[in-house]
Amino acid sequence: MDDAKIMRVVGLASTVLYDKQQPTSPNNRRISIIVMNKRTEEAILADGRQIDVENARDLDAK
């Protein structure tokens, strides 16, 4: 996969446990893959500004 297509990689298994009673449980080993369309990505990258996702392509470049 092209590196430009990956926005962020975060590991939370040791800090956000599904099975808190057994921290080493296989249930705590997981990854999440979130697929976004271009408009949603642009909305997230808008740095907290409120925008209309339908018009995200119209954002001013920083």
PDB file of N, CA, C and O in Angstrom:
ATOM      1  N   MET A   1       0.839  -1.167   0.000  1.00  0.00           N
ATOM      2  CA  MET A   1       0.000   0.000   0.000  1.00  0.00           C
ATOM      3  C   MET A   1       0.887   1.235   0.000  1.00  0.00           C
ATOM      4  O   MET A   1       1.905   1.283   0.690  1.00  0.00           O
ATOM      5  N   ASP A   2       0.495   2.217  -0.771  1.00  0.00           N
ATOM      6  CA  ASP A   2       1.221   3.482  -0.850  1.00  0.00           C
ATOM      7  C   ASP A   2       1.156   4.207   0.488  1.00  0.00           C
ATOM      8  O   ASP A   2       0.076   4.362   1.059  1.00  0.00           O
ATOM      9  N   ASP A   3       2.312   4.655   0.993  1.00  0.00           N
ATOM     10  CA  ASP A   3       2.366   5.359   2.283  1.00  0.00           C
ATOM     11  C   ASP A   3       1.457   6.579   2.320  1.00  0.00           C
ATOM     12  O   ASP A   3       0.951   6.934   3.385  1.00  0.00           O
ATOM     13  N   ALA A   4       1.244   7.217   1.201  1.00  0.00           N
ATOM     14  CA  ALA A   4       0.398   8.406   1.156  1.00  0.00           C
ATOM     15  C   ALA A   4      -1.065   8.092   1.454  1.00  0.00           C
ATOM     16  O   ALA A   4      -1.849   8.998   1.736  1.00  0.00           O
ATOM     17  N   LYS A   5      -1.429   6.837   1.395  1.00  0.00           N
ATOM     18  CA  LYS A   5      -2.815   6.448   1.666  1.00  0.00           C
ATOM     19  C   LYS A   5      -3.067   6.145   3.133  1.00  0.00           C
ATOM     20  O   LYS A   5      -4.199   5.851   3.519  1.00  0.00           O
ATOM     21  N   ILE A   6      -2.029   6.214   3.954  1.00  0.00           N
ATOM     22  CA  ILE A   6      -2.168   5.942   5.386  1.00  0.00           C
ATOM     23  C   ILE A   6      -2.076   7.259   6.133  1.00  0.00           C
ATOM     24  O   ILE A   6      -1.080   7.977   6.035  1.00  0.00           O
ATOM     25  N   MET A   7      -3.130   7.569   6.883  1.00  0.00           N
ATOM     26  CA  MET A   7      -3.165   8.824   7.610  1.00  0.00           C
ATOM     27  C   MET A   7      -2.531   8.693   8.988  1.00  0.00           C
ATOM     28  O   MET A   7      -1.779   9.571   9.412  1.00  0.00           O
ATOM     29  N   ARG A   8      -2.830   7.605   9.688  1.00  0.00           N
ATOM     30  CA  ARG A   8      -2.358   7.448  11.061  1.00  0.00           C
ATOM     31  C   ARG A   8      -2.400   5.978  11.450  1.00  0.00           C
ATOM     32  O   ARG A   8      -3.296   5.241  11.037  1.00  0.00           O
ATOM     33  N   VAL A   9      -1.429   5.559  12.243  1.00  0.00           N
ATOM     34  CA  VAL A   9      -1.410   4.219  12.815  1.00  0.00           C
ATOM     35  C   VAL A   9      -1.293   4.404  14.319  1.00  0.00           C
ATOM     36  O   VAL A   9      -0.361   5.049  14.799  1.00  0.00           O
ATOM     37  N   VAL A  10      -2.254   3.829  15.077  1.00  0.00           N
ATOM     38  CA  VAL A  10      -2.270   3.984  16.532  1.00  0.00           C
ATOM     39  C   VAL A  10      -2.503   2.624  17.162  1.00  0.00           C
ATOM     40  O   VAL A  10      -3.417   1.900  16.765  1.00  0.00           O
ATOM     41  N   GLY A  11      -1.688   2.275  18.133  1.00  0.00           N
ATOM     42  CA  GLY A  11      -1.880   1.041  18.883  1.00  0.00           C
ATOM     43  C   GLY A  11      -2.442   1.358  20.254  1.00  0.00           C
ATOM     44  O   GLY A  11      -1.839   2.127  21.002  1.00  0.00           O
ATOM     45  N   LEU A  12      -3.580   0.785  20.599  1.00  0.00           N
ATOM     46  CA  LEU A  12      -4.229   1.080  21.876  1.00  0.00           C
ATOM     47  C   LEU A  12      -4.429  -0.141  22.759  1.00  0.00           C
ATOM     48  O   LEU A  12      -5.022  -0.033  23.833  1.00  0.00           O
ATOM     49  N   ALA A  13      -3.952  -1.282  22.336  1.00  0.00           N
ATOM     50  CA  ALA A  13      -4.242  -2.516  23.079  1.00  0.00           C
ATOM     51  C   ALA A  13      -3.790  -2.450  24.531  1.00  0.00           C
ATOM     52  O   ALA A  13      -4.476  -2.979  25.405  1.00  0.00           O
ATOM     53  N   SER A  14      -2.663  -1.821  24.813  1.00  0.00           N
ATOM     54  CA  SER A  14      -2.174  -1.778  26.194  1.00  0.00           C
ATOM     55  C   SER A  14      -2.826  -0.671  27.011  1.00  0.00           C
ATOM     56  O   SER A  14      -2.697  -0.656  28.236  1.00  0.00           O
ATOM     57  N   THR A  15      -3.521   0.253  26.364  1.00  0.00           N
ATOM     58  CA  THR A  15      -4.148   1.362  27.094  1.00  0.00           C
ATOM     59  C   THR A  15      -5.670   1.318  27.073  1.00  0.00           C
ATOM     60  O   THR A  15      -6.317   1.887  27.952  1.00  0.00           O
ATOM     61  N   VAL A  16      -6.241   0.655  26.088  1.00  0.00           N
ATOM     62  CA  VAL A  16      -7.700   0.522  25.996  1.00  0.00           C
ATOM     63  C   VAL A  16      -8.004  -0.974  25.893  1.00  0.00           C
ATOM     64  O   VAL A  16      -8.161  -1.519  24.801  1.00  0.00           O
ATOM     65  N   LEU A  17      -8.082  -1.609  27.038  1.00  0.00           N
ATOM     66  CA  LEU A  17      -8.259  -3.062  27.080  1.00  0.00           C
ATOM     67  C   LEU A  17      -9.726  -3.454  26.932  1.00  0.00           C
ATOM     68  O   LEU A  17     -10.604  -2.841  27.538  1.00  0.00           O
ATOM     69  N   TYR A  18      -9.983  -4.482  26.119  1.00  0.00           N
ATOM     70  CA  TYR A  18     -11.318  -5.080  26.086  1.00  0.00           C
ATOM     71  C   TYR A  18     -11.532  -5.944  27.317  1.00  0.00           C
ATOM     72  O   TYR A  18     -12.595  -5.918  27.937  1.00  0.00           O
ATOM     73  N   ASP A  19     -10.502  -6.710  27.659  1.00  0.00           N
ATOM     74  CA  ASP A  19     -10.572  -7.606  28.812  1.00  0.00           C
ATOM     75  C   ASP A  19      -9.635  -7.056  29.893  1.00  0.00           C
ATOM     76  O   ASP A  19      -8.451  -7.393  29.918  1.00  0.00           O
ATOM     77  N   LYS A  20     -10.155  -6.226  30.770  1.00  0.00           N
ATOM     78  CA  LYS A  20      -9.344  -5.571  31.800  1.00  0.00           C
ATOM     79  C   LYS A  20      -8.859  -6.537  32.875  1.00  0.00           C
ATOM     80  O   LYS A  20      -7.848  -6.281  33.528  1.00  0.00           O
ATOM     81  N   GLN A  21      -9.563  -7.631  33.061  1.00  0.00           N
ATOM     82  CA  GLN A  21      -9.173  -8.615  34.065  1.00  0.00           C
ATOM     83  C   GLN A  21      -7.949  -9.417  33.619  1.00  0.00           C
ATOM     84  O   GLN A  21      -7.186  -9.911  34.449  1.00  0.00           O
ATOM     85  N   GLN A  22      -7.769  -9.542  32.298  1.00  0.00           N
ATOM     86  CA  GLN A  22      -6.643 -10.310  31.759  1.00  0.00           C
ATOM     87  C   GLN A  22      -5.949  -9.489  30.665  1.00  0.00           C
ATOM     88  O   GLN A  22      -6.233  -9.663  29.480  1.00  0.00           O
ATOM     89  N   PRO A  23      -5.052  -8.608  31.062  1.00  0.00           N
ATOM     90  CA  PRO A  23      -4.404  -7.710  30.102  1.00  0.00           C
ATOM     91  C   PRO A  23      -3.667  -8.417  28.960  1.00  0.00           C
ATOM     92  O   PRO A  23      -3.505  -7.841  27.884  1.00  0.00           O
ATOM     93  N   THR A  24      -3.221  -9.655  29.180  1.00  0.00           N
ATOM     94  CA  THR A  24      -2.505 -10.378  28.121  1.00  0.00           C
ATOM     95  C   THR A  24      -3.427 -11.241  27.259  1.00  0.00           C
ATOM     96  O   THR A  24      -2.956 -11.996  26.409  1.00  0.00           O
ATOM     97  N   SER A  25      -4.726 -11.129  27.476  1.00  0.00           N
ATOM     98  CA  SER A  25      -5.690 -11.915  26.710  1.00  0.00           C
ATOM     99  C   SER A  25      -5.597 -11.587  25.213  1.00  0.00           C
ATOM    100  O   SER A  25      -5.409 -10.428  24.845  1.00  0.00           O
ATOM    101  N   PRO A  26      -5.727 -12.595  24.357  1.00  0.00           N
ATOM    102  CA  PRO A  26      -5.741 -12.357  22.915  1.00  0.00           C
ATOM    103  C   PRO A  26      -6.837 -11.377  22.478  1.00  0.00           C
ATOM    104  O   PRO A  26      -6.717 -10.736  21.433  1.00  0.00           O
ATOM    105  N   ASN A  27      -7.898 -11.263  23.273  1.00  0.00           N
ATOM    106  CA  ASN A  27      -8.967 -10.316  22.937  1.00  0.00           C
ATOM    107  C   ASN A  27      -8.478  -8.864  22.913  1.00  0.00           C
ATOM    108  O   ASN A  27      -9.080  -8.007  22.267  1.00  0.00           O
ATOM    109  N   ASN A  28      -7.387  -8.605  23.622  1.00  0.00           N
ATOM    110  CA  ASN A  28      -6.842  -7.248  23.654  1.00  0.00           C
ATOM    111  C   ASN A  28      -5.923  -6.952  22.473  1.00  0.00           C
ATOM    112  O   ASN A  28      -5.530  -5.804  22.265  1.00  0.00           O
ATOM    113  N   ARG A  29      -5.585  -7.963  21.713  1.00  0.00           N
ATOM    114  CA  ARG A  29      -4.732  -7.783  20.529  1.00  0.00           C
ATOM    115  C   ARG A  29      -5.622  -7.551  19.327  1.00  0.00           C
ATOM    116  O   ARG A  29      -6.284  -8.467  18.838  1.00  0.00           O
ATOM    117  N   ARG A  30      -5.630  -6.327  18.863  1.00  0.00           N
ATOM    118  CA  ARG A  30      -6.516  -6.019  17.756  1.00  0.00           C
ATOM    119  C   ARG A  30      -6.008  -4.801  17.006  1.00  0.00           C
ATOM    120  O   ARG A  30      -5.195  -4.028  17.512  1.00  0.00           O
ATOM    121  N   ILE A  31      -6.502  -4.652  15.801  1.00  0.00           N
ATOM    122  CA  ILE A  31      -6.251  -3.449  15.029  1.00  0.00           C
ATOM    123  C   ILE A  31      -7.599  -2.986  14.480  1.00  0.00           C
ATOM    124  O   ILE A  31      -8.524  -3.781  14.315  1.00  0.00           O
ATOM    125  N   SER A  32      -7.689  -1.725  14.208  1.00  0.00           N
ATOM    126  CA  SER A  32      -8.870  -1.169  13.561  1.00  0.00           C
ATOM    127  C   SER A  32      -8.421  -0.511  12.274  1.00  0.00           C
ATOM    128  O   SER A  32      -7.417   0.200  12.243  1.00  0.00           O
ATOM    129  N   ILE A  33      -9.158  -0.749  11.230  1.00  0.00           N
ATOM    130  CA  ILE A  33      -8.875  -0.118   9.944  1.00  0.00           C
ATOM    131  C   ILE A  33     -10.085   0.740   9.606  1.00  0.00           C
ATOM    132  O   ILE A  33     -11.204   0.242   9.478  1.00  0.00           O
ATOM    133  N   ILE A  34      -9.843   2.027   9.464  1.00  0.00           N
ATOM    134  CA  ILE A  34     -10.917   2.963   9.145  1.00  0.00           C
ATOM    135  C   ILE A  34     -10.668   3.469   7.734  1.00  0.00           C
ATOM    136  O   ILE A  34      -9.615   4.037   7.443  1.00  0.00           O
ATOM    137  N   VAL A  35     -11.629   3.261   6.876  1.00  0.00           N
ATOM    138  CA  VAL A  35     -11.523   3.691   5.488  1.00  0.00           C
ATOM    139  C   VAL A  35     -12.368   4.941   5.320  1.00  0.00           C
ATOM    140  O   VAL A  35     -13.557   4.951   5.636  1.00  0.00           O
ATOM    141  N   MET A  36     -11.736   5.996   4.816  1.00  0.00           N
ATOM    142  CA  MET A  36     -12.450   7.262   4.628  1.00  0.00           C
ATOM    143  C   MET A  36     -12.438   7.640   3.157  1.00  0.00           C
ATOM    144  O   MET A  36     -11.517   7.299   2.415  1.00  0.00           O
ATOM    145  N   ASN A  37     -13.482   8.354   2.754  1.00  0.00           N
ATOM    146  CA  ASN A  37     -13.440   8.923   1.420  1.00  0.00           C
ATOM    147  C   ASN A  37     -12.667  10.239   1.477  1.00  0.00           C
ATOM    148  O   ASN A  37     -12.382  10.739   2.566  1.00  0.00           O
ATOM    149  N   LYS A  38     -12.331  10.797   0.339  1.00  0.00           N
ATOM    150  CA  LYS A  38     -11.489  11.992   0.282  1.00  0.00           C
ATOM    151  C   LYS A  38     -12.131  13.177   1.006  1.00  0.00           C
ATOM    152  O   LYS A  38     -11.434  13.928   1.688  1.00  0.00           O
ATOM    153  N   ARG A  39     -13.432  13.352   0.870  1.00  0.00           N
ATOM    154  CA  ARG A  39     -14.108  14.484   1.530  1.00  0.00           C
ATOM    155  C   ARG A  39     -14.009  14.381   3.041  1.00  0.00           C
ATOM    156  O   ARG A  39     -13.792  15.388   3.714  1.00  0.00           O
ATOM    157  N   THR A  40     -14.163  13.197   3.580  1.00  0.00           N
ATOM    158  CA  THR A  40     -14.065  13.012   5.028  1.00  0.00           C
ATOM    159  C   THR A  40     -12.642  13.258   5.502  1.00  0.00           C
ATOM    160  O   THR A  40     -12.432  13.881   6.543  1.00  0.00           O
ATOM    161  N   GLU A  41     -11.667  12.773   4.747  1.00  0.00           N
ATOM    162  CA  GLU A  41     -10.267  13.023   5.103  1.00  0.00           C
ATOM    163  C   GLU A  41      -9.986  14.526   5.142  1.00  0.00           C
ATOM    164  O   GLU A  41      -9.353  15.011   6.080  1.00  0.00           O
ATOM    165  N   GLU A  42     -10.444  15.257   4.143  1.00  0.00           N
ATOM    166  CA  GLU A  42     -10.222  16.697   4.097  1.00  0.00           C
ATOM    167  C   GLU A  42     -10.905  17.397   5.267  1.00  0.00           C
ATOM    168  O   GLU A  42     -10.375  18.367   5.810  1.00  0.00           O
ATOM    169  N   ALA A  43     -12.072  16.910   5.652  1.00  0.00           N
ATOM    170  CA  ALA A  43     -12.778  17.496   6.795  1.00  0.00           C
ATOM    171  C   ALA A  43     -11.993  17.285   8.080  1.00  0.00           C
ATOM    172  O   ALA A  43     -11.912  18.191   8.910  1.00  0.00           O
ATOM    173  N   ILE A  44     -11.420  16.118   8.255  1.00  0.00           N
ATOM    174  CA  ILE A  44     -10.636  15.827   9.458  1.00  0.00           C
ATOM    175  C   ILE A  44      -9.367  16.674   9.476  1.00  0.00           C
ATOM    176  O   ILE A  44      -8.955  17.160  10.529  1.00  0.00           O
ATOM    177  N   LEU A  45      -8.762  16.848   8.328  1.00  0.00           N
ATOM    178  CA  LEU A  45      -7.521  17.616   8.242  1.00  0.00           C
ATOM    179  C   LEU A  45      -7.748  19.121   8.282  1.00  0.00           C
ATOM    180  O   LEU A  45      -6.785  19.887   8.243  1.00  0.00           O
ATOM    181  N   ALA A  46      -8.999  19.557   8.360  1.00  0.00           N
ATOM    182  CA  ALA A  46      -9.315  20.991   8.365  1.00  0.00           C
ATOM    183  C   ALA A  46      -8.925  21.647   9.681  1.00  0.00           C
ATOM    184  O   ALA A  46      -9.220  22.822   9.901  1.00  0.00           O
ATOM    185  N   ASP A  47      -8.265  20.900  10.556  1.00  0.00           N
ATOM    186  CA  ASP A  47      -7.693  21.441  11.794  1.00  0.00           C
ATOM    187  C   ASP A  47      -8.742  22.058  12.708  1.00  0.00           C
ATOM    188  O   ASP A  47      -8.550  23.158  13.227  1.00  0.00           O
ATOM    189  N   GLY A  48      -9.840  21.360  12.903  1.00  0.00           N
ATOM    190  CA  GLY A  48     -10.831  21.794  13.878  1.00  0.00           C
ATOM    191  C   GLY A  48     -11.817  22.828  13.386  1.00  0.00           C
ATOM    192  O   GLY A  48     -12.766  23.158  14.098  1.00  0.00           O
ATOM    193  N   ARG A  49     -11.618  23.351  12.180  1.00  0.00           N
ATOM    194  CA  ARG A  49     -12.583  24.312  11.652  1.00  0.00           C
ATOM    195  C   ARG A  49     -13.880  23.595  11.323  1.00  0.00           C
ATOM    196  O   ARG A  49     -13.857  22.456  10.856  1.00  0.00           O
ATOM    197  N   GLN A  50     -14.994  24.236  11.559  1.00  0.00           N
ATOM    198  CA  GLN A  50     -16.277  23.644  11.186  1.00  0.00           C
ATOM    199  C   GLN A  50     -16.470  23.812   9.699  1.00  0.00           C
ATOM    200  O   GLN A  50     -16.370  24.916   9.164  1.00  0.00           O
ATOM    201  N   ILE A  51     -16.749  22.698   9.034  1.00  0.00           N
ATOM    202  CA  ILE A  51     -16.980  22.760   7.604  1.00  0.00           C
ATOM    203  C   ILE A  51     -18.129  21.837   7.244  1.00  0.00           C
ATOM    204  O   ILE A  51     -18.508  20.953   8.013  1.00  0.00           O
ATOM    205  N   ASP A  52     -18.652  22.055   6.103  1.00  0.00           N
ATOM    206  CA  ASP A  52     -19.679  21.189   5.541  1.00  0.00           C
ATOM    207  C   ASP A  52     -18.953  20.106   4.755  1.00  0.00           C
ATOM    208  O   ASP A  52     -18.268  20.412   3.779  1.00  0.00           O
ATOM    209  N   VAL A  53     -19.087  18.852   5.159  1.00  0.00           N
ATOM    210  CA  VAL A  53     -18.356  17.765   4.513  1.00  0.00           C
ATOM    211  C   VAL A  53     -18.678  17.703   3.029  1.00  0.00           C
ATOM    212  O   VAL A  53     -17.819  17.328   2.232  1.00  0.00           O
ATOM    213  N   GLU A  54     -19.882  18.058   2.646  1.00  0.00           N
ATOM    214  CA  GLU A  54     -20.236  18.035   1.238  1.00  0.00           C
ATOM    215  C   GLU A  54     -19.387  19.011   0.422  1.00  0.00           C
ATOM    216  O   GLU A  54     -19.180  18.811  -0.774  1.00  0.00           O
ATOM    217  N   ASN A  55     -18.894  20.073   1.081  1.00  0.00           N
ATOM    218  CA  ASN A  55     -18.106  21.083   0.389  1.00  0.00           C
ATOM    219  C   ASN A  55     -16.641  21.052   0.820  1.00  0.00           C
ATOM    220  O   ASN A  55     -15.946  22.057   0.677  1.00  0.00           O
ATOM    221  N   ALA A  56     -16.162  19.946   1.333  1.00  0.00           N
ATOM    222  CA  ALA A  56     -14.809  19.858   1.871  1.00  0.00           C
ATOM    223  C   ALA A  56     -13.751  20.155   0.807  1.00  0.00           C
ATOM    224  O   ALA A  56     -12.676  20.651   1.142  1.00  0.00           O
ATOM    225  N   ARG A  57     -14.021  19.872  -0.429  1.00  0.00           N
ATOM    226  CA  ARG A  57     -13.050  20.128  -1.487  1.00  0.00           C
ATOM    227  C   ARG A  57     -12.806  21.622  -1.697  1.00  0.00           C
ATOM    228  O   ARG A  57     -11.832  22.006  -2.345  1.00  0.00           O
ATOM    229  N   ASP A  58     -13.675  22.456  -1.159  1.00  0.00           N
ATOM    230  CA  ASP A  58     -13.537  23.899  -1.331  1.00  0.00           C
ATOM    231  C   ASP A  58     -12.703  24.559  -0.243  1.00  0.00           C
ATOM    232  O   ASP A  58     -12.664  25.787  -0.161  1.00  0.00           O
ATOM    233  N   LEU A  59     -12.034  23.767   0.597  1.00  0.00           N
ATOM    234  CA  LEU A  59     -11.232  24.324   1.687  1.00  0.00           C
ATOM    235  C   LEU A  59     -10.065  25.126   1.149  1.00  0.00           C
ATOM    236  O   LEU A  59      -9.477  24.771   0.127  1.00  0.00           O
ATOM    237  N   ASP A  60      -9.733  26.195   1.828  1.00  0.00           N
ATOM    238  CA  ASP A  60      -8.532  26.966   1.479  1.00  0.00           C
ATOM    239  C   ASP A  60      -7.301  26.168   1.870  1.00  0.00           C
ATOM    240  O   ASP A  60      -7.284  25.533   2.925  1.00  0.00           O
ATOM    241  N   ALA A  61      -6.298  26.191   1.056  1.00  0.00           N
ATOM    242  CA  ALA A  61      -5.048  25.504   1.395  1.00  0.00           C
ATOM    243  C   ALA A  61      -4.339  26.286   2.475  1.00  0.00           C
ATOM    244  O   ALA A  61      -4.337  27.517   2.468  1.00  0.00           O
ATOM    245  N   LYS A  62      -3.735  25.565   3.404  1.00  0.00           N
ATOM    246  CA  LYS A  62      -2.991  26.227   4.494  1.00  0.00           C
ATOM    247  C   LYS A  62      -1.627  26.595   4.034  1.00  0.00           C
ATOM    248  O   LYS A  62      -0.848  27.160   4.801  1.00  0.00           O
TER     249      LYS A  62
END
